[in-house]
Structures are given as structure tokens and as C-alpha cells.
Amino acid sequence: MVLTYYEIKEAVQDSYERLHIRGGYDEYNTFFASLNDYDQAEDFSLTEECCLYLNFAILFMKNNASFDFMEERLAELIKEENLIIYKDELNEEYISFEKDLNELKSYLYK
């Protein structure tokens, strides 16, 4: 991973404010414009992808915005078998990741 979990979380917030709030992009275009920026990097990892999806989903959830366009991939990313990879790569930041993941799961699986 190039960025830490906290850096990704902050970058997601910045992208949301810059593109959606100030730029007028809808949620779909905000998300995919941001994802595209990272996806172009050669060393973009599964963990980074999951962190982006997770943090955008939480932002959309907190702002009562639909994120159904990303739910299928998000469900794949948060499968139990992937959590082992994330825990290994995130190290001590995994606690924050897991807290955010549990917050999202409690929303999705009410």
C-alpha cells in the first residue's frame, strides 16, 4: 500500500467535498472519478480499493445518498477471506478499518 488507511480516508473526504459538494458531480461520478485516479497507479492494491469503497460508502450513507451502484463490488471486497489480507496490510490501522466496516455492515444489514 502506498497510502495509509487514514490518508485514504482523508483523500475520500477531500474528493467528496471537491467533486460532489463544490463541483456538482453526482455520487456516481464522484466515486468513479476518484477511483479512476487511484486505479491508474501500478501498485494499486485490493486493500486500497476496499478502503476507497468502504469510505465512500460511509460518506454516502451519512449523507443519505444512494450507493447501490457500488454495492456489488463492495460486497465482494468485504468478504471474510479478504479481511485477512487487509489485516496484514493495514497492521495497526486495521482497528479503524474494522470499526468503519462494522458501522457500514450495521447499516447494510439492518
TORLUMMI-996243 format. One record per atom (N, C-alpha, C): residue number from 1; x negated, y, z. Coordinates in steps of 0.1 Angstrom, whole numbers, plus 2048, in hexadecimal, padded with zeros to 3 digits. Example, Ala and Ser with C-alpha at 12.3 -4.5 7.8 and 13.67 -1.06 7.14 Angstrom:
2
<martor 1; <77C; 7C7; 84E>>,
<martor 1; <785; 7D3; 84E>>,
<martor 1; <77C; 7DF; 84E>>,
<martor 2; <780; 7EA; 847>>,
<martor 2; <777; 7F5; 847>>,
<martor 2; <77F; 800; 84F>>,
This chain:
110
<martor 1; <7F8; 7F4; 800>>,
<martor 1; <800; 800; 800>>,
<martor 1; <7F7; 80C; 800>>,
<martor 2; <7FB; 816; 7F8>>,
<martor 2; <7F4; 822; 7F7>>,
<martor 2; <7F9; 82C; 802>>,
<martor 3; <806; 82D; 803>>,
<martor 3; <80C; 836; 80D>>,
<martor 3; <810; 82E; 819>>,
<martor 4; <811; 834; 825>>,
<martor 4; <816; 82E; 831>>,
<martor 4; <825; 82F; 830>>,
<martor 5; <82C; 827; 839>>,
<martor 5; <83A; 827; 83A>>,
<martor 5; <83F; 836; 83D>>,
<martor 6; <839; 83C; 846>>,
<martor 6; <83D; 84A; 84A>>,
<martor 6; <83B; 854; 83E>>,
<martor 7; <831; 852; 836>>,
<martor 7; <82F; 85A; 82A>>,
<martor 7; <839; 858; 820>>,
<martor 8; <83D; 84B; 81E>>,
<martor 8; <848; 848; 815>>,
<martor 8; <855; 84E; 819>>,
<martor 9; <858; 84D; 826>>,
<martor 9; <864; 852; 82C>>,
<martor 9; <865; 861; 82A>>,
<martor 10; <85A; 868; 82C>>,
<martor 10; <859; 876; 82A>>,
<martor 10; <85A; 87A; 81C>>,
<martor 11; <854; 872; 813>>,
<martor 11; <855; 875; 804>>,
<martor 11; <863; 873; 7FF>>,
<martor 12; <86A; 869; 804>>,
<martor 12; <878; 867; 801>>,
<martor 12; <880; 873; 805>>,
<martor 13; <87F; 878; 811>>,
<martor 13; <886; 883; 816>>,
<martor 13; <883; 890; 80D>>,
<martor 14; <876; 892; 80A>>,
<martor 14; <873; 89D; 801>>,
<martor 14; <879; 89C; 7F3>>,
<martor 15; <878; 890; 7EE>>,
<martor 15; <87E; 88E; 7E0>>,
<martor 15; <88D; 891; 7E0>>,
<martor 16; <894; 88C; 7EB>>,
<martor 16; <8A2; 88E; 7EC>>,
<martor 16; <8A6; 89C; 7ED>>,
<martor 17; <89E; 8A4; 7F5>>,
<martor 17; <8A1; 8B2; 7F6>>,
<martor 17; <89E; 8BA; 7E9>>,
<martor 18; <892; 8B6; 7E3>>,
<martor 18; <88E; 8BD; 7D7>>,
<martor 18; <897; 8BA; 7CB>>,
<martor 19; <89A; 8AD; 7C9>>,
<martor 19; <8A2; 8A9; 7BD>>,
<martor 19; <8B1; 8AA; 7BF>>,
<martor 20; <8B5; 8A5; 7CA>>,
<martor 20; <8C4; 8A5; 7CC>>,
<martor 20; <8CA; 8B2; 7D1>>,
<martor 21; <8C4; 8B7; 7DC>>,
<martor 21; <8CA; 8C3; 7E2>>,
<martor 21; <8C6; 8CF; 7DA>>,
<martor 22; <8BA; 8D1; 7D7>>,
<martor 22; <8B6; 8DD; 7D0>>,
<martor 22; <8B7; 8DC; 7C1>>,
<martor 23; <8B5; 8D0; 7BC>>,
<martor 23; <8B5; 8CE; 7AD>>,
<martor 23; <8C2; 8CA; 7A7>>,
<martor 24; <8CB; 8C6; 7B0>>,
<martor 24; <8D9; 8C2; 7AB>>,
<martor 24; <8DA; 8B4; 7A4>>,
<martor 25; <8CF; 8AC; 7A6>>,
<martor 25; <8D0; 89F; 7A0>>,
<martor 25; <8DB; 897; 7A9>>,
<martor 26; <8E2; 88E; 7A2>>,
<martor 26; <8EA; 885; 7AA>>,
<martor 26; <8E1; 87A; 7B1>>,
<martor 27; <8E7; 872; 7BA>>,
<martor 27; <8E0; 869; 7C2>>,
<martor 27; <8D9; 85F; 7B8>>,
<martor 28; <8DF; 85A; 7AE>>,
<martor 28; <8DA; 850; 7A5>>,
<martor 28; <8CD; 856; 79F>>,
<martor 29; <8CE; 861; 799>>,
<martor 29; <8C2; 867; 792>>,
<martor 29; <8B7; 86B; 79C>>,
<martor 30; <8BB; 870; 7A8>>,
<martor 30; <8B1; 873; 7B2>>,
<martor 30; <8A9; 867; 7B6>>,
<martor 31; <8B0; 85C; 7B8>>,
<martor 31; <8A9; 84F; 7BC>>,
<martor 31; <8A0; 84A; 7B1>>,
<martor 32; <8A5; 849; 7A5>>,
<martor 32; <89D; 843; 79A>>,
<martor 32; <892; 84D; 795>>,
<martor 33; <893; 85A; 796>>,
<martor 33; <888; 863; 793>>,
<martor 33; <87D; 861; 79D>>,
<martor 34; <881; 85F; 7AA>>,
<martor 34; <877; 85D; 7B4>>,
<martor 34; <870; 84F; 7B3>>,
<martor 35; <878; 845; 7B0>>,
<martor 35; <873; 838; 7AF>>,
<martor 35; <869; 837; 7A3>>,
<martor 36; <86D; 83E; 798>>,
<martor 36; <864; 83E; 78C>>,
<martor 36; <857; 844; 78F>>,
<martor 37; <856; 84E; 798>>,
<martor 37; <849; 854; 79B>>,
<martor 37; <840; 84A; 7A2>>,
<martor 38; <845; 841; 7AA>>,
<martor 38; <83D; 837; 7B1>>,
<martor 38; <83B; 82B; 7A9>>,
<martor 39; <845; 827; 7A1>>,
<martor 39; <844; 81B; 799>>,
<martor 39; <839; 81C; 78F>>,
<martor 40; <835; 827; 78B>>,
<martor 40; <82B; 829; 781>>,
<martor 40; <81D; 826; 786>>,
<martor 41; <81B; 826; 793>>,
<martor 41; <80E; 823; 799>>,
<martor 41; <80B; 815; 797>>,
<martor 42; <7FF; 812; 794>>,
<martor 42; <7FA; 804; 792>>,
<martor 42; <7FB; 7FC; 79F>>,
<martor 43; <7F9; 802; 7AA>>,
<martor 43; <7F9; 7FA; 7B7>>,
<martor 43; <806; 7FB; 7BF>>,
<martor 44; <811; 7FF; 7B8>>,
<martor 44; <81E; 7FF; 7BF>>,
<martor 44; <822; 7F1; 7C3>>,
<martor 45; <824; 7F0; 7D0>>,
<martor 45; <827; 7E3; 7D6>>,
<martor 45; <836; 7E0; 7D9>>,
<martor 46; <839; 7D4; 7DB>>,
<martor 46; <846; 7D0; 7DF>>,
<martor 46; <84A; 7D7; 7EC>>,
<martor 47; <841; 7D8; 7F5>>,
<martor 47; <843; 7DF; 802>>,
<martor 47; <847; 7EE; 800>>,
<martor 48; <83F; 7F4; 7F7>>,
<martor 48; <842; 802; 7F4>>,
<martor 48; <850; 804; 7EE>>,
<martor 49; <853; 7FB; 7E5>>,
<martor 49; <860; 7FB; 7DE>>,
<martor 49; <86B; 7FA; 7E8>>,
<martor 50; <86A; 7F0; 7F1>>,
<martor 50; <874; 7EE; 7FC>>,
<martor 50; <875; 7FB; 805>>,
<martor 51; <86A; 801; 808>>,
<martor 51; <86A; 80D; 811>>,
<martor 51; <872; 818; 80A>>,
<martor 52; <870; 819; 7FD>>,
<martor 52; <877; 824; 7F5>>,
<martor 52; <886; 821; 7F5>>,
<martor 53; <889; 815; 7F2>>,
<martor 53; <897; 811; 7F1>>,
<martor 53; <89E; 813; 7FF>>,
<martor 54; <897; 80E; 809>>,
<martor 54; <89D; 80F; 817>>,
<martor 54; <89F; 81D; 81B>>,
<martor 55; <895; 826; 819>>,
<martor 55; <897; 834; 81D>>,
<martor 55; <8A0; 83C; 815>>,
<martor 56; <8A1; 839; 808>>,
<martor 56; <8AC; 840; 800>>,
<martor 56; <8B9; 83B; 805>>,
<martor 57; <8BB; 82E; 807>>,
<martor 57; <8C8; 829; 80B>>,
<martor 57; <8CC; 82F; 818>>,
<martor 58; <8C3; 831; 822>>,
<martor 58; <8C7; 837; 82E>>,
<martor 58; <8CA; 846; 82C>>,
<martor 59; <8C3; 84D; 824>>,
<martor 59; <8C7; 85B; 821>>,
<martor 59; <8D4; 85C; 81B>>,
<martor 60; <8D7; 853; 811>>,
<martor 60; <8E4; 853; 80B>>,
<martor 60; <8EF; 850; 815>>,
<martor 61; <8ED; 846; 81D>>,
<martor 61; <8F6; 842; 827>>,
<martor 61; <8F9; 84D; 830>>,
<martor 62; <8EF; 854; 835>>,
<martor 62; <8F1; 85F; 83F>>,
<martor 62; <8F8; 86B; 838>>,
<martor 63; <8F7; 86C; 82B>>,
<martor 63; <8FE; 877; 824>>,
<martor 63; <90B; 873; 81D>>,
<martor 64; <910; 867; 821>>,
<martor 64; <91C; 862; 81C>>,
<martor 64; <91D; 861; 80D>>,
<martor 65; <911; 85E; 807>>,
<martor 65; <910; 85C; 7F9>>,
<martor 65; <90F; 84E; 7F5>>,
<martor 66; <915; 84B; 7EA>>,
<martor 66; <915; 83D; 7E5>>,
<martor 66; <907; 839; 7E0>>,
<martor 67; <903; 82D; 7E4>>,
<martor 67; <8F6; 828; 7DF>>,
<martor 67; <8F8; 819; 7D9>>,
<martor 68; <904; 817; 7D5>>,
<martor 68; <908; 809; 7CF>>,
<martor 68; <8FF; 806; 7C3>>,
<martor 69; <8FA; 810; 7BC>>,
<martor 69; <8F2; 80D; 7B0>>,
<martor 69; <8E4; 807; 7B4>>,
<martor 70; <8E0; 807; 7C1>>,
<martor 70; <8D4; 802; 7C5>>,
<martor 70; <8D5; 7F6; 7CF>>,
<martor 71; <8E1; 7F2; 7D2>>,
<martor 71; <8E4; 7E8; 7DC>>,
<martor 71; <8DF; 7DA; 7D8>>,
<martor 72; <8E0; 7D7; 7CC>>,
<martor 72; <8DC; 7C9; 7C8>>,
<martor 72; <8CD; 7C8; 7CA>>,
<martor 73; <8C5; 7D1; 7C5>>,
<martor 73; <8B6; 7D0; 7C6>>,
<martor 73; <8B3; 7D1; 7D5>>,
<martor 74; <8B9; 7DA; 7DC>>,
<martor 74; <8B6; 7DC; 7EA>>,
<martor 74; <8B9; 7CF; 7F2>>,
<martor 75; <8C3; 7C8; 7EF>>,
<martor 75; <8C6; 7BB; 7F5>>,
<martor 75; <8BB; 7B1; 7F3>>,
<martor 76; <8B6; 7B1; 7E6>>,
<martor 76; <8AA; 7A8; 7E3>>,
<martor 76; <89E; 7AC; 7EB>>,
<martor 77; <89C; 7B9; 7EC>>,
<martor 77; <890; 7BD; 7F3>>,
<martor 77; <890; 7BB; 802>>,
<martor 78; <89B; 7BA; 808>>,
<martor 78; <89C; 7B8; 817>>,
<martor 78; <89F; 7AA; 81B>>,
<martor 79; <89D; 7A1; 812>>,
<martor 79; <89E; 792; 815>>,
<martor 79; <894; 78F; 820>>,
<martor 80; <897; 785; 828>>,
<martor 80; <88F; 781; 833>>,
<martor 80; <881; 77D; 82E>>,
<martor 81; <87F; 776; 823>>,
<martor 81; <872; 772; 81E>>,
<martor 81; <869; 77E; 81B>>,
<martor 82; <86F; 789; 817>>,
<martor 82; <866; 795; 814>>,
<martor 82; <862; 79C; 821>>,
<martor 83; <869; 79B; 82C>>,
<martor 83; <866; 7A2; 838>>,
<martor 83; <858; 79E; 83D>>,
<martor 84; <854; 792; 83B>>,
<martor 84; <847; 78D; 83F>>,
<martor 84; <83C; 795; 838>>,
<martor 85; <83E; 798; 82B>>,
<martor 85; <835; 7A0; 823>>,
<martor 85; <834; 7AE; 829>>,
<martor 86; <840; 7B4; 82B>>,
<martor 86; <841; 7C1; 830>>,
<martor 86; <83A; 7C3; 83E>>,
<martor 87; <83C; 7B9; 846>>,
<martor 87; <837; 7B9; 854>>,
<martor 87; <827; 7B9; 853>>,
<martor 88; <822; 7B1; 84A>>,
<martor 88; <814; 7B0; 848>>,
<martor 88; <80E; 7BD; 843>>,
<martor 89; <815; 7C3; 839>>,
<martor 89; <80F; 7CF; 833>>,
<martor 89; <812; 7DC; 83B>>,
<martor 90; <81D; 7DC; 842>>,
<martor 90; <820; 7E9; 84A>>,
<martor 90; <819; 7E9; 858>>,
<martor 91; <815; 7DD; 85D>>,
<martor 91; <80E; 7DD; 86A>>,
<martor 91; <817; 7E3; 875>>,
<martor 92; <811; 7ED; 87C>>,
<martor 92; <818; 7F3; 887>>,
<martor 92; <824; 7FC; 882>>,
<martor 93; <824; 800; 876>>,
<martor 93; <830; 807; 871>>,
<martor 93; <83C; 7FE; 86E>>,
<martor 94; <83A; 7F1; 86F>>,
<martor 94; <845; 7E8; 86D>>,
<martor 94; <851; 7EB; 877>>,
<martor 95; <84D; 7EF; 883>>,
<martor 95; <858; 7F1; 88D>>,
<martor 95; <861; 7FC; 888>>,
<martor 96; <85C; 807; 882>>,
<martor 96; <865; 812; 87D>>,
<martor 96; <86C; 80D; 871>>,
<martor 97; <866; 805; 868>>,
<martor 97; <86C; 7FF; 85D>>,
<martor 97; <878; 7F6; 861>>,
<martor 98; <876; 7EE; 86B>>,
<martor 98; <880; 7E5; 870>>,
<martor 98; <88C; 7EC; 876>>,
<martor 99; <889; 7F7; 87D>>,
<martor 99; <893; 7FF; 883>>,
<martor 99; <89C; 805; 878>>,
<martor 100; <896; 80A; 86E>>,
<martor 100; <89D; 810; 863>>,
<martor 100; <8A5; 805; 85B>>,
<martor 101; <89F; 7FA; 85A>>,
<martor 101; <8A6; 7EE; 853>>,
<martor 101; <8B2; 7EA; 85B>>,
<martor 102; <8B1; 7E9; 868>>,
<martor 102; <8BC; 7E5; 871>>,
<martor 102; <8C7; 7F0; 870>>,
<martor 103; <8C4; 7FC; 86F>>,
<martor 103; <8CE; 807; 86E>>,
<martor 103; <8D5; 805; 861>>,
<martor 104; <8CE; 803; 856>>,
<martor 104; <8D5; 801; 849>>,
<martor 104; <8DE; 7F4; 849>>,
<martor 105; <8D8; 7E9; 84F>>,
<martor 105; <8E0; 7DD; 84F>>,
<martor 105; <8ED; 7DE; 857>>,
<martor 106; <8EC; 7E6; 862>>,
<martor 106; <8F8; 7E8; 86A>>,
<martor 106; <903; 7F0; 863>>,
<martor 107; <8FE; 7F8; 85A>>,
<martor 107; <908; 800; 851>>,
<martor 107; <90D; 7F7; 846>>,
<martor 108; <904; 7EF; 83F>>,
<martor 108; <909; 7E7; 834>>,
<martor 108; <911; 7DB; 838>>,
<martor 109; <90F; 7D6; 844>>,
<martor 109; <915; 7C9; 848>>,
<martor 109; <91F; 7CB; 853>>,
<martor 110; <926; 7D6; 853>>,
<martor 110; <930; 7D9; 85D>>,
<martor 110; <93B; 7CF; 85D>>,
